[in-house]
Amino acid sequence: MSGKKFVISCVCFSIMGCVSAQQQPYYTQYILNNFILNPALAGIQNYWDLKVSYRNQWVGLQGGPTTLYLTVNAPLGKTQYDYETPVTVPDSRNKQSDTKQLLTEYTAPPAHSGLGFSILNDKTGPLNRIAAYGSYAYHLPVGHRTTLSMGISLGVQEVNVDVNAVDFGQANPVDPAVLTSGYLGKLEPDVNAGLWLSSTSFYLGLSAQQIVPVPINSVNNSTTSNGVTLLNGKLIPHTFFTAGYKISAGDNITILPSVMVSYVQPLPLGVDVNAKIEYQDLIWLGFSYRYKVGYAALLGVNISSTINLGYSYDYTTTPLNTVSNGTHEIVIGFLLRKKTKEVPQK
């Protein structure tokens, strides 16, 4: 029997079975794609926004989490507005002076709707979670420069176990309780919702994932022959509060400090503090600190007006750093923009 494999298996089952665990994947570069946390951003910009990301967490640890996702969102109908927000990837076709003029003379866009779609594959040890969502958002001007966005996403998710990666000993290489448990191939509904208040200089977001606490294990006899308990658990709500403020530091540099506070009952609050520095709408550097968890460095570039690339490296300050070589995450964005309109003169 493999000791490491057995420990990883027990930990993974505990994570999914106990209601006190974080069940959603972590992201370092959510600042480049807040839509992955908040459906209210579906169609908030005047372009189609497609993001693909891969995250390899705790490299060097057998069975460490890996996350792959694809998201796409766009406004509904014909859009007749051009604007920037703190989370926009700027259009590098514009001159710097045009961008500054746009930020100065910005007004909130007219009310409009947006649609989005996301698919996620999250794997930890023998556990593999696949989820897909469709999102709808409505964006309403609530001031001369401010927009309130409201969104909801509906989806399904399925949790599977790779029985070949679960080892309960030579006598029972695959425990019957695992094969007959509710973890295997069971589609569960999922609901996420969010609010987003934004202008060119700031944003405030509040979102909740897994709003409906759906049971994920229906096993009556939840104790395996090796004494490992598969607890009857449920998908529990995850709440996120995000905020950021965009600061101009001269003609060529903008700074975006931001914060995220997350809550999963009954865990303590999680706090991320971030800073993103961008030069000439072409390249950016970033830093992130996750309270009592670790640090991250970010680097990104706008390859063109339609393609951007972001990379981050996380270093954990938890005991995992003795067996982990850090975490790598990459995000590739594809933006299908309309022709830029001239900013109307006042």
Secondary structure by P-SEA (a helix, b strand, c coil): ccaaaaaaaaaaaaaacccccccbbbbcccccccccccccccccccbbbbbbbcccccccccccbbbbbbbbbbbccccccccccccccccccccaaaaaaaaaaccccccccccbbbbbbbbcccbbbbbbbbbbbbbbbccccbbbbbbcccbbbbbbbcccccccccccccccccccccccbbbbbbbbcbbbbbcccbbbbbbcccccccccccccccccccccccccccbbbbbbbbbbbbbbccccbbbbbbbbbbbcccccbbbbbbbbbbcccccccccccccccbbbbbbbbcccccbbbbbbbbbbcccccccccbbbbbbbbbbbcccccccccc
